[in-house]
């Protein structure tokens, strides 16, 4: 089992929620970690290639498997 770092918003399928408390998509979380304020699936602080791959993987994974992406968000 992969543990999600404390304080990291949960990854959700799709565009995610409007608040971090409710979780977000790969790009929302990566953008927030990169610049401390972005909360958008169009975060400019996330490289376009990482954004495209992150969205595809995030949306294709089951809810049970999605936490396995959390360590990759930290690598952004």
CHARMM internal coordinates of N, CA and C (Angstrom, degrees):
IC EDIT
DIST 1 N 1 CA 1.4581
DIST 1 CA 1 C 1.5265
ANGL 1 N 1 CA 1 C 109.36
DIST 1 C 2 N 1.3150
ANGL 1 CA 1 C 2 N 115.92
DIHE 1 N 1 CA 1 C 2 N 135.97
DIST 2 N 2 CA 1.4564
ANGL 1 C 2 N 2 CA 121.94
DIHE 1 CA 1 C 2 N 2 CA 179.68
DIST 2 CA 2 C 1.5199
ANGL 2 N 2 CA 2 C 107.79
DIHE 1 C 2 N 2 CA 2 C -95.09
DIST 2 C 3 N 1.3167
ANGL 2 CA 2 C 3 N 115.88
DIHE 2 N 2 CA 2 C 3 N 132.29
DIST 3 N 3 CA 1.4566
ANGL 2 C 3 N 3 CA 118.27
DIHE 2 CA 2 C 3 N 3 CA 179.41
DIST 3 CA 3 C 1.5277
ANGL 3 N 3 CA 3 C 109.52
DIHE 2 C 3 N 3 CA 3 C -95.32
DIST 3 C 4 N 1.3061
ANGL 3 CA 3 C 4 N 114.86
DIHE 3 N 3 CA 3 C 4 N 139.33
DIST 4 N 4 CA 1.4571
ANGL 3 C 4 N 4 CA 121.90
DIHE 3 CA 3 C 4 N 4 CA 177.31
DIST 4 CA 4 C 1.5235
ANGL 4 N 4 CA 4 C 107.36
DIHE 3 C 4 N 4 CA 4 C -87.68
DIST 4 C 5 N 1.3341
ANGL 4 CA 4 C 5 N 117.75
DIHE 4 N 4 CA 4 C 5 N 130.26
DIST 5 N 5 CA 1.4595
ANGL 4 C 5 N 5 CA 119.78
DIHE 4 CA 4 C 5 N 5 CA 179.84
DIST 5 CA 5 C 1.5267
ANGL 5 N 5 CA 5 C 111.62
DIHE 4 C 5 N 5 CA 5 C -55.86
DIST 5 C 6 N 1.3101
ANGL 5 CA 5 C 6 N 116.06
DIHE 5 N 5 CA 5 C 6 N 140.97
DIST 6 N 6 CA 1.4720
ANGL 5 C 6 N 6 CA 121.51
DIHE 5 CA 5 C 6 N 6 CA 179.40
DIST 6 CA 6 C 1.5269
ANGL 6 N 6 CA 6 C 109.77
DIHE 5 C 6 N 6 CA 6 C -57.54
DIST 6 C 7 N 1.3080
ANGL 6 CA 6 C 7 N 115.49
DIHE 6 N 6 CA 6 C 7 N 135.77
DIST 7 N 7 CA 1.4521
ANGL 6 C 7 N 7 CA 121.26
DIHE 6 CA 6 C 7 N 7 CA 177.90
DIST 7 CA 7 C 1.5182
ANGL 7 N 7 CA 7 C 114.90
DIHE 6 C 7 N 7 CA 7 C 88.44
DIST 7 C 8 N 1.3316
ANGL 7 CA 7 C 8 N 117.76
DIHE 7 N 7 CA 7 C 8 N -12.33
DIST 8 N 8 CA 1.4597
ANGL 7 C 8 N 8 CA 120.45
DIHE 7 CA 7 C 8 N 8 CA 178.44
DIST 8 CA 8 C 1.5263
ANGL 8 N 8 CA 8 C 108.54
DIHE 7 C 8 N 8 CA 8 C -76.91
DIST 8 C 9 N 1.3371
ANGL 8 CA 8 C 9 N 117.94
DIHE 8 N 8 CA 8 C 9 N 125.63
DIST 9 N 9 CA 1.4658
ANGL 8 C 9 N 9 CA 119.21
DIHE 8 CA 8 C 9 N 9 CA 178.49
DIST 9 CA 9 C 1.5291
ANGL 9 N 9 CA 9 C 110.46
DIHE 8 C 9 N 9 CA 9 C -58.67
DIST 9 C 10 N 1.3158
ANGL 9 CA 9 C 10 N 116.33
DIHE 9 N 9 CA 9 C 10 N 145.54
DIST 10 N 10 CA 1.4539
ANGL 9 C 10 N 10 CA 120.90
DIHE 9 CA 9 C 10 N 10 CA 178.13
DIST 10 CA 10 C 1.5180
ANGL 10 N 10 CA 10 C 110.31
DIHE 9 C 10 N 10 CA 10 C -66.75
DIST 10 C 11 N 1.3184
ANGL 10 CA 10 C 11 N 115.46
DIHE 10 N 10 CA 10 C 11 N 142.57
DIST 11 N 11 CA 1.4571
ANGL 10 C 11 N 11 CA 120.31
DIHE 10 CA 10 C 11 N 11 CA 177.16
DIST 11 CA 11 C 1.5217
ANGL 11 N 11 CA 11 C 109.61
DIHE 10 C 11 N 11 CA 11 C -81.25
DIST 11 C 12 N 1.3272
ANGL 11 CA 11 C 12 N 115.16
DIHE 11 N 11 CA 11 C 12 N 135.10
DIST 12 N 12 CA 1.4609
ANGL 11 C 12 N 12 CA 122.06
DIHE 11 CA 11 C 12 N 12 CA 179.63
DIST 12 CA 12 C 1.5185
ANGL 12 N 12 CA 12 C 108.91
DIHE 11 C 12 N 12 CA 12 C -123.33
DIST 12 C 13 N 1.2995
ANGL 12 CA 12 C 13 N 115.78
DIHE 12 N 12 CA 12 C 13 N 156.08
DIST 13 N 13 CA 1.4590
ANGL 12 C 13 N 13 CA 121.48
DIHE 12 CA 12 C 13 N 13 CA 175.51
DIST 13 CA 13 C 1.5268
ANGL 13 N 13 CA 13 C 109.33
DIHE 12 C 13 N 13 CA 13 C -74.00
DIST 13 C 14 N 1.3058
ANGL 13 CA 13 C 14 N 116.23
DIHE 13 N 13 CA 13 C 14 N 146.69
DIST 14 N 14 CA 1.4580
ANGL 13 C 14 N 14 CA 120.46
DIHE 13 CA 13 C 14 N 14 CA 178.50
DIST 14 CA 14 C 1.5138
ANGL 14 N 14 CA 14 C 112.09
DIHE 13 C 14 N 14 CA 14 C 79.90
DIST 14 C 15 N 1.2951
ANGL 14 CA 14 C 15 N 115.98
DIHE 14 N 14 CA 14 C 15 N -158.93
DIST 15 N 15 CA 1.4647
ANGL 14 C 15 N 15 CA 121.26
DIHE 14 CA 14 C 15 N 15 CA -175.26
DIST 15 CA 15 C 1.5157
ANGL 15 N 15 CA 15 C 113.34
DIHE 14 C 15 N 15 CA 15 C -71.07
DIST 15 C 16 N 1.3035
ANGL 15 CA 15 C 16 N 118.28
DIHE 15 N 15 CA 15 C 16 N -9.84
DIST 16 N 16 CA 1.4579
ANGL 15 C 16 N 16 CA 119.89
DIHE 15 CA 15 C 16 N 16 CA 179.64
DIST 16 CA 16 C 1.5135
ANGL 16 N 16 CA 16 C 112.17
DIHE 15 C 16 N 16 CA 16 C 79.58
DIST 16 C 17 N 1.2884
ANGL 16 CA 16 C 17 N 114.16
DIHE 16 N 16 CA 16 C 17 N -168.30
DIST 17 N 17 CA 1.4607
ANGL 16 C 17 N 17 CA 120.96
DIHE 16 CA 16 C 17 N 17 CA -175.52
DIST 17 CA 17 C 1.5249
ANGL 17 N 17 CA 17 C 110.69
DIHE 16 C 17 N 17 CA 17 C -98.30
DIST 17 C 18 N 1.3028
ANGL 17 CA 17 C 18 N 115.46
DIHE 17 N 17 CA 17 C 18 N 171.40
DIST 18 N 18 CA 1.4601
ANGL 17 C 18 N 18 CA 119.98
DIHE 17 CA 17 C 18 N 18 CA 179.97
DIST 18 CA 18 C 1.5197
ANGL 18 N 18 CA 18 C 112.46
DIHE 17 C 18 N 18 CA 18 C -82.00
DIST 18 C 19 N 1.3230
ANGL 18 CA 18 C 19 N 117.85
DIHE 18 N 18 CA 18 C 19 N -13.78
DIST 19 N 19 CA 1.4602
ANGL 18 C 19 N 19 CA 120.83
DIHE 18 CA 18 C 19 N 19 CA 177.93
DIST 19 CA 19 C 1.5256
ANGL 19 N 19 CA 19 C 109.90
DIHE 18 C 19 N 19 CA 19 C -125.41
DIST 19 C 20 N 1.3115
ANGL 19 CA 19 C 20 N 115.82
DIHE 19 N 19 CA 19 C 20 N 148.15
DIST 20 N 20 CA 1.4651
ANGL 19 C 20 N 20 CA 120.32
DIHE 19 CA 19 C 20 N 20 CA 178.98
DIST 20 CA 20 C 1.5156
ANGL 20 N 20 CA 20 C 112.35
DIHE 19 C 20 N 20 CA 20 C -60.56
DIST 20 C 21 N 1.2916
ANGL 20 CA 20 C 21 N 116.75
DIHE 20 N 20 CA 20 C 21 N -33.85
DIST 21 N 21 CA 1.4624
ANGL 20 C 21 N 21 CA 121.32
DIHE 20 CA 20 C 21 N 21 CA -178.40
DIST 21 CA 21 C 1.5237
ANGL 21 N 21 CA 21 C 111.70
DIHE 20 C 21 N 21 CA 21 C -56.21
DIST 21 C 22 N 1.3337
ANGL 21 CA 21 C 22 N 116.69
DIHE 21 N 21 CA 21 C 22 N -32.13
DIST 22 N 22 CA 1.4586
ANGL 21 C 22 N 22 CA 121.88
DIHE 21 CA 21 C 22 N 22 CA -178.24
DIST 22 CA 22 C 1.5287
ANGL 22 N 22 CA 22 C 113.04
DIHE 21 C 22 N 22 CA 22 C -92.92
DIST 22 C 23 N 1.3231
ANGL 22 CA 22 C 23 N 117.38
DIHE 22 N 22 CA 22 C 23 N 3.14
DIST 23 N 23 CA 1.4617
ANGL 22 C 23 N 23 CA 121.66
DIHE 22 CA 22 C 23 N 23 CA 179.07
DIST 23 CA 23 C 1.5097
ANGL 23 N 23 CA 23 C 112.24
DIHE 22 C 23 N 23 CA 23 C 88.86
DIST 23 C 24 N 1.3220
ANGL 23 CA 23 C 24 N 115.41
DIHE 23 N 23 CA 23 C 24 N 170.08
DIST 24 N 24 CA 1.4505
ANGL 23 C 24 N 24 CA 119.87
DIHE 23 CA 23 C 24 N 24 CA -178.53
DIST 24 CA 24 C 1.5126
ANGL 24 N 24 CA 24 C 111.62
DIHE 23 C 24 N 24 CA 24 C -157.38
DIST 24 C 25 N 1.3211
ANGL 24 CA 24 C 25 N 115.61
DIHE 24 N 24 CA 24 C 25 N 174.07
DIST 25 N 25 CA 1.4574
ANGL 24 C 25 N 25 CA 120.23
DIHE 24 CA 24 C 25 N 25 CA 178.20
DIST 25 CA 25 C 1.5262
ANGL 25 N 25 CA 25 C 109.53
DIHE 24 C 25 N 25 CA 25 C -77.40
DIST 25 C 26 N 1.3104
ANGL 25 CA 25 C 26 N 116.24
DIHE 25 N 25 CA 25 C 26 N 171.55
DIST 26 N 26 CA 1.4562
ANGL 25 C 26 N 26 CA 123.01
DIHE 25 CA 25 C 26 N 26 CA -179.00
DIST 26 CA 26 C 1.5293
ANGL 26 N 26 CA 26 C 111.52
DIHE 25 C 26 N 26 CA 26 C -51.04
DIST 26 C 27 N 1.3236
ANGL 26 CA 26 C 27 N 117.36
DIHE 26 N 26 CA 26 C 27 N -47.86
DIST 27 N 27 CA 1.4629
ANGL 26 C 27 N 27 CA 121.12
DIHE 26 CA 26 C 27 N 27 CA -175.40
DIST 27 CA 27 C 1.5284
ANGL 27 N 27 CA 27 C 111.71
DIHE 26 C 27 N 27 CA 27 C -71.31
DIST 27 C 28 N 1.3119
ANGL 27 CA 27 C 28 N 118.15
DIHE 27 N 27 CA 27 C 28 N -36.79
DIST 28 N 28 CA 1.4610
ANGL 27 C 28 N 28 CA 119.99
DIHE 27 CA 27 C 28 N 28 CA 176.97
DIST 28 CA 28 C 1.5300
ANGL 28 N 28 CA 28 C 110.21
DIHE 27 C 28 N 28 CA 28 C -59.55
DIST 28 C 29 N 1.3118
ANGL 28 CA 28 C 29 N 116.34
DIHE 28 N 28 CA 28 C 29 N -47.61
DIST 29 N 29 CA 1.4677
ANGL 28 C 29 N 29 CA 120.67
DIHE 28 CA 28 C 29 N 29 CA -178.08
DIST 29 CA 29 C 1.5250
ANGL 29 N 29 CA 29 C 110.19
DIHE 28 C 29 N 29 CA 29 C -67.61
DIST 29 C 30 N 1.3254
ANGL 29 CA 29 C 30 N 117.54
DIHE 29 N 29 CA 29 C 30 N -45.25
DIST 30 N 30 CA 1.4705
ANGL 29 C 30 N 30 CA 120.86
DIHE 29 CA 29 C 30 N 30 CA 179.80
DIST 30 CA 30 C 1.5302
ANGL 30 N 30 CA 30 C 111.16
DIHE 29 C 30 N 30 CA 30 C -62.27
DIST 30 C 31 N 1.3139
ANGL 30 CA 30 C 31 N 117.36
DIHE 30 N 30 CA 30 C 31 N -42.22
DIST 31 N 31 CA 1.4648
ANGL 30 C 31 N 31 CA 120.99
DIHE 30 CA 30 C 31 N 31 CA 178.53
DIST 31 CA 31 C 1.5115
ANGL 31 N 31 CA 31 C 112.18
DIHE 30 C 31 N 31 CA 31 C -62.19
DIST 31 C 32 N 1.3100
ANGL 31 CA 31 C 32 N 115.54
DIHE 31 N 31 CA 31 C 32 N -43.06
DIST 32 N 32 CA 1.4705
ANGL 31 C 32 N 32 CA 119.32
DIHE 31 CA 31 C 32 N 32 CA 178.74
DIST 32 CA 32 C 1.5246
ANGL 32 N 32 CA 32 C 110.90
DIHE 31 C 32 N 32 CA 32 C -63.26
DIST 32 C 33 N 1.3320
ANGL 32 CA 32 C 33 N 116.82
DIHE 32 N 32 CA 32 C 33 N -43.19
DIST 33 N 33 CA 1.4595
ANGL 32 C 33 N 33 CA 119.96
DIHE 32 CA 32 C 33 N 33 CA 179.17
DIST 33 CA 33 C 1.5279
ANGL 33 N 33 CA 33 C 111.76
DIHE 32 C 33 N 33 CA 33 C -66.32
DIST 33 C 34 N 1.3226
ANGL 33 CA 33 C 34 N 116.75
DIHE 33 N 33 CA 33 C 34 N -30.90
DIST 34 N 34 CA 1.4631
ANGL 33 C 34 N 34 CA 120.40
DIHE 33 CA 33 C 34 N 34 CA -178.17
DIST 34 CA 34 C 1.5184
ANGL 34 N 34 CA 34 C 113.10
DIHE 33 C 34 N 34 CA 34 C -72.81
DIST 34 C 35 N 1.3260
ANGL 34 CA 34 C 35 N 116.77
DIHE 34 N 34 CA 34 C 35 N -41.93
DIST 35 N 35 CA 1.4639
ANGL 34 C 35 N 35 CA 117.48
DIHE 34 CA 34 C 35 N 35 CA -173.77
DIST 35 CA 35 C 1.5304
ANGL 35 N 35 CA 35 C 115.01
DIHE 34 C 35 N 35 CA 35 C -125.74
DIST 35 C 36 N 1.3154
ANGL 35 CA 35 C 36 N 116.68
DIHE 35 N 35 CA 35 C 36 N -3.46
DIST 36 N 36 CA 1.4679
ANGL 35 C 36 N 36 CA 119.74
DIHE 35 CA 35 C 36 N 36 CA 175.23
DIST 36 CA 36 C 1.5100
ANGL 36 N 36 CA 36 C 116.35
DIHE 35 C 36 N 36 CA 36 C 81.50
DIST 36 C 37 N 1.3410
ANGL 36 CA 36 C 37 N 118.09
DIHE 36 N 36 CA 36 C 37 N 0.25
DIST 37 N 37 CA 1.4686
ANGL 36 C 37 N 37 CA 117.59
DIHE 36 CA 36 C 37 N 37 CA 179.64
DIST 37 CA 37 C 1.5304
ANGL 37 N 37 CA 37 C 114.67
DIHE 36 C 37 N 37 CA 37 C -145.49
DIST 37 C 38 N 1.3201
ANGL 37 CA 37 C 38 N 119.13
DIHE 37 N 37 CA 37 C 38 N -22.65
DIST 38 N 38 CA 1.4712
ANGL 37 C 38 N 38 CA 120.28
DIHE 37 CA 37 C 38 N 38 CA -179.90
DIST 38 CA 38 C 1.5215
ANGL 38 N 38 CA 38 C 110.70
DIHE 37 C 38 N 38 CA 38 C -65.72
DIST 38 C 39 N 1.2907
ANGL 38 CA 38 C 39 N 117.29
DIHE 38 N 38 CA 38 C 39 N 135.14
DIST 39 N 39 CA 1.4690
ANGL 38 C 39 N 39 CA 122.73
DIHE 38 CA 38 C 39 N 39 CA 173.13
DIST 39 CA 39 C 1.5218
ANGL 39 N 39 CA 39 C 107.21
DIHE 38 C 39 N 39 CA 39 C -141.46
DIST 39 C 40 N 1.3267
ANGL 39 CA 39 C 40 N 114.44
DIHE 39 N 39 CA 39 C 40 N 68.05
DIST 40 N 40 CA 1.4560
ANGL 39 C 40 N 40 CA 121.53
DIHE 39 CA 39 C 40 N 40 CA -175.68
DIST 40 CA 40 C 1.5140
ANGL 40 N 40 CA 40 C 109.08
DIHE 39 C 40 N 40 CA 40 C -145.42
DIST 40 C 41 N 1.3321
ANGL 40 CA 40 C 41 N 117.09
DIHE 40 N 40 CA 40 C 41 N 149.21
DIST 41 N 41 CA 1.4545
ANGL 40 C 41 N 41 CA 119.02
DIHE 40 CA 40 C 41 N 41 CA 175.03
DIST 41 CA 41 C 1.5198
ANGL 41 N 41 CA 41 C 110.19
DIHE 40 C 41 N 41 CA 41 C -77.64
DIST 41 C 42 N 1.3203
ANGL 41 CA 41 C 42 N 117.39
DIHE 41 N 41 CA 41 C 42 N 1.13
DIST 42 N 42 CA 1.4649
ANGL 41 C 42 N 42 CA 122.78
DIHE 41 CA 41 C 42 N 42 CA 176.68
DIST 42 CA 42 C 1.5254
ANGL 42 N 42 CA 42 C 111.39
DIHE 41 C 42 N 42 CA 42 C -115.02
DIST 42 C 43 N 1.3261
ANGL 42 CA 42 C 43 N 117.36
DIHE 42 N 42 CA 42 C 43 N 26.60
DIST 43 N 43 CA 1.4627
ANGL 42 C 43 N 43 CA 122.14
DIHE 42 CA 42 C 43 N 43 CA -177.46
DIST 43 CA 43 C 1.5284
ANGL 43 N 43 CA 43 C 110.40
DIHE 42 C 43 N 43 CA 43 C -55.71
DIST 43 C 44 N 1.3293
ANGL 43 CA 43 C 44 N 116.51
DIHE 43 N 43 CA 43 C 44 N 122.65
DIST 44 N 44 CA 1.4638
ANGL 43 C 44 N 44 CA 120.84
DIHE 43 CA 43 C 44 N 44 CA -179.06
DIST 44 CA 44 C 1.5231
ANGL 44 N 44 CA 44 C 112.17
DIHE 43 C 44 N 44 CA 44 C -73.87
DIST 44 C 45 N 1.3107
ANGL 44 CA 44 C 45 N 117.88
DIHE 44 N 44 CA 44 C 45 N -13.04
DIST 45 N 45 CA 1.4634
ANGL 44 C 45 N 45 CA 121.35
DIHE 44 CA 44 C 45 N 45 CA 179.00
DIST 45 CA 45 C 1.5280
ANGL 45 N 45 CA 45 C 112.24
DIHE 44 C 45 N 45 CA 45 C -80.11
DIST 45 C 46 N 1.3360
ANGL 45 CA 45 C 46 N 117.61
DIHE 45 N 45 CA 45 C 46 N -3.81
DIST 46 N 46 CA 1.4596
ANGL 45 C 46 N 46 CA 122.58
DIHE 45 CA 45 C 46 N 46 CA 177.97
DIST 46 CA 46 C 1.5296
ANGL 46 N 46 CA 46 C 107.98
DIHE 45 C 46 N 46 CA 46 C -107.24
DIST 46 C 47 N 1.3197
ANGL 46 CA 46 C 47 N 116.25
DIHE 46 N 46 CA 46 C 47 N 125.61
DIST 47 N 47 CA 1.4679
ANGL 46 C 47 N 47 CA 121.48
DIHE 46 CA 46 C 47 N 47 CA -178.72
DIST 47 CA 47 C 1.5301
ANGL 47 N 47 CA 47 C 109.55
DIHE 46 C 47 N 47 CA 47 C -55.54
DIST 47 C 48 N 1.3318
ANGL 47 CA 47 C 48 N 117.70
DIHE 47 N 47 CA 47 C 48 N 140.16
DIST 48 N 48 CA 1.4640
ANGL 47 C 48 N 48 CA 121.11
DIHE 47 CA 47 C 48 N 48 CA -177.24
DIST 48 CA 48 C 1.5297
ANGL 48 N 48 CA 48 C 114.26
DIHE 47 C 48 N 48 CA 48 C -56.76
DIST 48 C 49 N 1.3174
ANGL 48 CA 48 C 49 N 118.04
DIHE 48 N 48 CA 48 C 49 N -35.48
DIST 49 N 49 CA 1.4621
ANGL 48 C 49 N 49 CA 120.12
DIHE 48 CA 48 C 49 N 49 CA 179.74
DIST 49 CA 49 C 1.5312
ANGL 49 N 49 CA 49 C 110.03
DIHE 48 C 49 N 49 CA 49 C -70.42
DIST 49 C 50 N 1.3300
ANGL 49 CA 49 C 50 N 116.32
DIHE 49 N 49 CA 49 C 50 N -42.60
DIST 50 N 50 CA 1.4691
ANGL 49 C 50 N 50 CA 120.79
DIHE 49 CA 49 C 50 N 50 CA 177.21
DIST 50 CA 50 C 1.5227
ANGL 50 N 50 CA 50 C 109.25
DIHE 49 C 50 N 50 CA 50 C -63.97
DIST 50 C 51 N 1.3253
ANGL 50 CA 50 C 51 N 116.01
DIHE 50 N 50 CA 50 C 51 N -40.32
DIST 51 N 51 CA 1.4727
ANGL 50 C 51 N 51 CA 120.81
DIHE 50 CA 50 C 51 N 51 CA 179.06
DIST 51 CA 51 C 1.5251
ANGL 51 N 51 CA 51 C 110.70
DIHE 50 C 51 N 51 CA 51 C -59.31
DIST 51 C 52 N 1.3204
ANGL 51 CA 51 C 52 N 117.10
DIHE 51 N 51 CA 51 C 52 N -49.94
DIST 52 N 52 CA 1.4690
ANGL 51 C 52 N 52 CA 121.15
DIHE 51 CA 51 C 52 N 52 CA -177.81
DIST 52 CA 52 C 1.5250
ANGL 52 N 52 CA 52 C 111.49
DIHE 51 C 52 N 52 CA 52 C -63.36
DIST 52 C 53 N 1.3252
ANGL 52 CA 52 C 53 N 117.07
DIHE 52 N 52 CA 52 C 53 N -45.66
DIST 53 N 53 CA 1.4698
ANGL 52 C 53 N 53 CA 120.53
DIHE 52 CA 52 C 53 N 53 CA 179.96
DIST 53 CA 53 C 1.5260
ANGL 53 N 53 CA 53 C 110.59
DIHE 52 C 53 N 53 CA 53 C -67.15
DIST 53 C 54 N 1.3228
ANGL 53 CA 53 C 54 N 116.80
DIHE 53 N 53 CA 53 C 54 N -40.91
DIST 54 N 54 CA 1.4594
ANGL 53 C 54 N 54 CA 120.68
DIHE 53 CA 53 C 54 N 54 CA -179.61
DIST 54 CA 54 C 1.5155
ANGL 54 N 54 CA 54 C 112.32
DIHE 53 C 54 N 54 CA 54 C -63.17
DIST 54 C 55 N 1.3174
ANGL 54 CA 54 C 55 N 116.96
DIHE 54 N 54 CA 54 C 55 N -43.52
DIST 55 N 55 CA 1.4694
ANGL 54 C 55 N 55 CA 120.89
DIHE 54 CA 54 C 55 N 55 CA 178.83
DIST 55 CA 55 C 1.5245
ANGL 55 N 55 CA 55 C 110.24
DIHE 54 C 55 N 55 CA 55 C -63.00
DIST 55 C 56 N 1.3195
ANGL 55 CA 55 C 56 N 116.75
DIHE 55 N 55 CA 55 C 56 N -46.26
DIST 56 N 56 CA 1.4682
ANGL 55 C 56 N 56 CA 120.79
DIHE 55 CA 55 C 56 N 56 CA -177.94
DIST 56 CA 56 C 1.5289
ANGL 56 N 56 CA 56 C 110.59
DIHE 55 C 56 N 56 CA 56 C -61.49
DIST 56 C 57 N 1.3270
ANGL 56 CA 56 C 57 N 116.50
DIHE 56 N 56 CA 56 C 57 N -49.46
DIST 57 N 57 CA 1.4743
ANGL 56 C 57 N 57 CA 120.09
DIHE 56 CA 56 C 57 N 57 CA -179.61
DIST 57 CA 57 C 1.5214
ANGL 57 N 57 CA 57 C 111.05
DIHE 56 C 57 N 57 CA 57 C -64.29
DIST 57 C 58 N 1.3232
ANGL 57 CA 57 C 58 N 116.67
DIHE 57 N 57 CA 57 C 58 N -45.71
DIST 58 N 58 CA 1.4600
ANGL 57 C 58 N 58 CA 121.43
DIHE 57 CA 57 C 58 N 58 CA -179.12
DIST 58 CA 58 C 1.5256
ANGL 58 N 58 CA 58 C 111.29
DIHE 57 C 58 N 58 CA 58 C -56.52
DIST 58 C 59 N 1.3213
ANGL 58 CA 58 C 59 N 116.43
DIHE 58 N 58 CA 58 C 59 N -44.74
DIST 59 N 59 CA 1.4586
ANGL 58 C 59 N 59 CA 120.27
DIHE 58 CA 58 C 59 N 59 CA -175.52
DIST 59 CA 59 C 1.5327
ANGL 59 N 59 CA 59 C 113.36
DIHE 58 C 59 N 59 CA 59 C -77.87
DIST 59 C 60 N 1.3247
ANGL 59 CA 59 C 60 N 117.18
DIHE 59 N 59 CA 59 C 60 N -24.84
DIST 60 N 60 CA 1.4625
ANGL 59 C 60 N 60 CA 120.19
DIHE 59 CA 59 C 60 N 60 CA -179.10
DIST 60 CA 60 C 1.5331
ANGL 60 N 60 CA 60 C 112.63
DIHE 59 C 60 N 60 CA 60 C -83.90
DIST 60 C 61 N 1.3096
ANGL 60 CA 60 C 61 N 117.76
DIHE 60 N 60 CA 60 C 61 N -21.24
DIST 61 N 61 CA 1.4655
ANGL 60 C 61 N 61 CA 120.75
DIHE 60 CA 60 C 61 N 61 CA -176.26
DIST 61 CA 61 C 1.5198
ANGL 61 N 61 CA 61 C 110.97
DIHE 60 C 61 N 61 CA 61 C -81.69
DIST 61 C 62 N 1.3129
ANGL 61 CA 61 C 62 N 114.77
DIHE 61 N 61 CA 61 C 62 N 150.94
DIST 62 N 62 CA 1.4622
ANGL 61 C 62 N 62 CA 119.86
DIHE 61 CA 61 C 62 N 62 CA 175.50
DIST 62 CA 62 C 1.5280
ANGL 62 N 62 CA 62 C 108.92
DIHE 61 C 62 N 62 CA 62 C -73.15
DIST 62 C 63 N 1.3123
ANGL 62 CA 62 C 63 N 116.28
DIHE 62 N 62 CA 62 C 63 N 161.90
DIST 63 N 63 CA 1.4631
ANGL 62 C 63 N 63 CA 120.65
DIHE 62 CA 62 C 63 N 63 CA 178.31
DIST 63 CA 63 C 1.5268
ANGL 63 N 63 CA 63 C 110.89
DIHE 62 C 63 N 63 CA 63 C -59.57
DIST 63 C 64 N 1.3181
ANGL 63 CA 63 C 64 N 116.75
DIHE 63 N 63 CA 63 C 64 N -34.88
DIST 64 N 64 CA 1.4686
ANGL 63 C 64 N 64 CA 120.25
DIHE 63 CA 63 C 64 N 64 CA -179.60
DIST 64 CA 64 C 1.5258
ANGL 64 N 64 CA 64 C 111.62
DIHE 63 C 64 N 64 CA 64 C -70.10
DIST 64 C 65 N 1.3309
ANGL 64 CA 64 C 65 N 117.60
DIHE 64 N 64 CA 64 C 65 N -34.35
DIST 65 N 65 CA 1.4687
ANGL 64 C 65 N 65 CA 121.40
DIHE 64 CA 64 C 65 N 65 CA -177.36
DIST 65 CA 65 C 1.5310
ANGL 65 N 65 CA 65 C 112.76
DIHE 64 C 65 N 65 CA 65 C -88.28
DIST 65 C 66 N 1.3232
ANGL 65 CA 65 C 66 N 118.28
DIHE 65 N 65 CA 65 C 66 N -21.74
DIST 66 N 66 CA 1.4595
ANGL 65 C 66 N 66 CA 122.31
DIHE 65 CA 65 C 66 N 66 CA -174.56
DIST 66 CA 66 C 1.5252
ANGL 66 N 66 CA 66 C 114.76
DIHE 65 C 66 N 66 CA 66 C -54.87
DIST 66 C 67 N 1.3315
ANGL 66 CA 66 C 67 N 120.81
DIHE 66 N 66 CA 66 C 67 N -35.26
DIST 67 N 67 CA 1.4694
ANGL 66 C 67 N 67 CA 119.19
DIHE 66 CA 66 C 67 N 67 CA 178.03
DIST 67 CA 67 C 1.5257
ANGL 67 N 67 CA 67 C 113.80
DIHE 66 C 67 N 67 CA 67 C -58.71
DIST 67 C 68 N 1.3281
ANGL 67 CA 67 C 68 N 117.28
DIHE 67 N 67 CA 67 C 68 N -18.31
DIST 68 N 68 CA 1.4632
ANGL 67 C 68 N 68 CA 120.10
DIHE 67 CA 67 C 68 N 68 CA 177.59
DIST 68 CA 68 C 1.5334
ANGL 68 N 68 CA 68 C 111.77
DIHE 67 C 68 N 68 CA 68 C -66.71
DIST 68 C 69 N 1.3326
ANGL 68 CA 68 C 69 N 117.48
DIHE 68 N 68 CA 68 C 69 N -16.79
DIST 69 N 69 CA 1.4572
ANGL 68 C 69 N 69 CA 121.22
DIHE 68 CA 68 C 69 N 69 CA 177.18
DIST 69 CA 69 C 1.5264
ANGL 69 N 69 CA 69 C 112.59
DIHE 68 C 69 N 69 CA 69 C -80.79
DIST 69 C 70 N 1.3140
ANGL 69 CA 69 C 70 N 117.30
DIHE 69 N 69 CA 69 C 70 N -18.70
DIST 70 N 70 CA 1.4659
ANGL 69 C 70 N 70 CA 121.31
DIHE 69 CA 69 C 70 N 70 CA -174.81
DIST 70 CA 70 C 1.5278
ANGL 70 N 70 CA 70 C 113.30
DIHE 69 C 70 N 70 CA 70 C -52.07
DIST 70 C 71 N 1.3291
ANGL 70 CA 70 C 71 N 120.16
DIHE 70 N 70 CA 70 C 71 N -45.45
DIST 71 N 71 CA 1.4699
ANGL 70 C 71 N 71 CA 118.41
DIHE 70 CA 70 C 71 N 71 CA 178.86
DIST 71 CA 71 C 1.5279
ANGL 71 N 71 CA 71 C 112.57
DIHE 70 C 71 N 71 CA 71 C -61.80
DIST 71 C 72 N 1.3331
ANGL 71 CA 71 C 72 N 118.16
DIHE 71 N 71 CA 71 C 72 N -29.54
DIST 72 N 72 CA 1.4544
ANGL 71 C 72 N 72 CA 121.10
DIHE 71 CA 71 C 72 N 72 CA 179.27
DIST 72 CA 72 C 1.5196
ANGL 72 N 72 CA 72 C 111.48
DIHE 71 C 72 N 72 CA 72 C -72.96
DIST 72 C 73 N 1.3219
ANGL 72 CA 72 C 73 N 117.67
DIHE 72 N 72 CA 72 C 73 N -31.69
DIST 73 N 73 CA 1.4685
ANGL 72 C 73 N 73 CA 121.21
DIHE 72 CA 72 C 73 N 73 CA 176.81
DIST 73 CA 73 C 1.5176
ANGL 73 N 73 CA 73 C 109.06
DIHE 72 C 73 N 73 CA 73 C -60.78
DIST 73 C 74 N 1.2985
ANGL 73 CA 73 C 74 N 115.75
DIHE 73 N 73 CA 73 C 74 N -38.59
DIST 74 N 74 CA 1.4662
ANGL 73 C 74 N 74 CA 120.03
DIHE 73 CA 73 C 74 N 74 CA -179.35
DIST 74 CA 74 C 1.5209
ANGL 74 N 74 CA 74 C 112.19
DIHE 73 C 74 N 74 CA 74 C -66.35
DIST 74 C 75 N 1.3383
ANGL 74 CA 74 C 75 N 117.28
DIHE 74 N 74 CA 74 C 75 N -22.46
DIST 75 N 75 CA 1.4596
ANGL 74 C 75 N 75 CA 122.01
DIHE 74 CA 74 C 75 N 75 CA -179.21
DIST 75 CA 75 C 1.5269
ANGL 75 N 75 CA 75 C 112.05
DIHE 74 C 75 N 75 CA 75 C -84.53
DIST 75 C 76 N 1.3237
ANGL 75 CA 75 C 76 N 117.92
DIHE 75 N 75 CA 75 C 76 N -22.08
DIST 76 N 76 CA 1.4479
ANGL 75 C 76 N 76 CA 127.15
DIHE 75 CA 75 C 76 N 76 CA -173.97
DIST 76 CA 76 C 1.5000
ANGL 76 N 76 CA 76 C 112.10
DIHE 75 C 76 N 76 CA 76 C 4.62
END
COOR INIT
IC SEED 1 N 1 CA 1 C
IC BUILD
